[in-house]
Amino acid sequence: MISLIKLLSKKILAALIAGASLISGTCWMVSANAQVDSIGASPKAAEMLIKYSALLNQSAAGAAMLAGVCIALALCVDD
């Protein structure tokens, strides 16, 4: 029974790690695109794009932190 719980925990953590990594990478890609779009834009549009990029960077960092915590937990579950 314990080995079944460990196996299930590892699978759940692996799914969370993959999902958090995907979210993090997507946020950083969209953030980079917003920064590129801000080049040559009007000052108001550039300001909005830079704020949008910063918010995406915060989301990406949060998702990366979640992935890191899940990796640490997965290592603790491992035999």
Wavefront OBJ file of the C-alpha trace (Angstrom):
o trace
v 0.000 0.000 0.000
v 2.855 2.398 0.862
v 4.549 1.750 -2.490
v 1.261 2.513 -4.282
v 0.997 5.836 -2.426
v 4.627 6.672 -3.308
v 4.046 5.787 -6.964
v 0.874 7.891 -7.091
v 2.638 10.779 -5.339
v 5.497 10.664 -7.845
v 3.077 10.691 -10.787
v 1.123 13.631 -9.373
v 4.309 15.557 -8.620
v 5.667 14.811 -12.103
v 2.462 16.168 -13.646
v 2.659 19.295 -11.465
v 6.312 19.818 -12.410
v 5.538 19.473 -16.112
v 2.532 21.796 -15.885
v 4.369 24.440 -13.873
v 7.324 24.308 -16.270
v 5.003 24.695 -19.246
v 3.254 27.676 -17.664
v 6.579 29.260 -16.720
v 8.053 28.839 -20.184
v 4.918 30.121 -21.886
v 4.793 33.201 -19.656
v 8.435 33.991 -20.351
v 7.948 33.542 -24.113
v 4.919 35.847 -24.175
v 6.802 38.323 -21.960
v 9.738 38.366 -24.367
v 7.369 38.917 -27.296
v 5.757 41.847 -25.453
v 9.185 43.371 -24.852
v 10.086 43.026 -28.526
v 6.746 44.590 -29.487
v 7.433 47.528 -27.160
v 10.479 48.496 -29.223
v 9.449 51.313 -31.497
v 5.948 51.540 -30.048
v 4.459 54.798 -28.878
v 5.463 55.740 -25.319
v 2.019 54.871 -23.914
v 1.878 51.527 -25.719
v 5.464 50.738 -24.733
v 4.657 51.465 -21.086
v 1.637 49.145 -21.197
v 3.625 46.370 -22.889
v 6.452 46.661 -20.362
v 3.984 46.453 -17.452
v 2.346 43.430 -19.103
v 5.774 41.852 -19.549
v 6.657 42.434 -15.887
v 3.408 40.798 -14.744
v 4.134 37.800 -16.975
v 7.643 37.585 -15.514
v 6.116 37.436 -12.023
v 3.807 34.621 -13.103
v 6.695 32.769 -14.721
v 8.798 33.083 -11.574
v 5.933 31.818 -9.415
v 5.424 28.805 -11.671
v 9.168 28.098 -11.624
v 9.138 28.251 -7.818
v 6.219 25.815 -7.732
v 8.115 23.449 -10.021
v 11.153 23.676 -7.744
v 9.105 22.853 -4.647
v 7.536 19.891 -6.457
v 10.973 18.635 -7.486
v 12.131 18.853 -3.871
v 9.032 16.963 -2.723
v 9.541 14.327 -5.429
v 13.086 13.790 -4.179
v 11.777 13.353 -0.642
v 9.261 10.751 -1.821
v 11.930 8.881 -3.759
v 13.450 5.833 -2.070
l 1 2 3 4 5 6 7 8 9 10 11 12 13 14 15 16 17 18 19 20 21 22 23 24 25 26 27 28 29 30 31 32 33 34 35 36 37 38 39 40 41 42 43 44 45 46 47 48 49 50 51 52 53 54 55 56 57 58 59 60 61 62 63 64 65 66 67 68 69 70 71 72 73 74 75 76 77 78 79
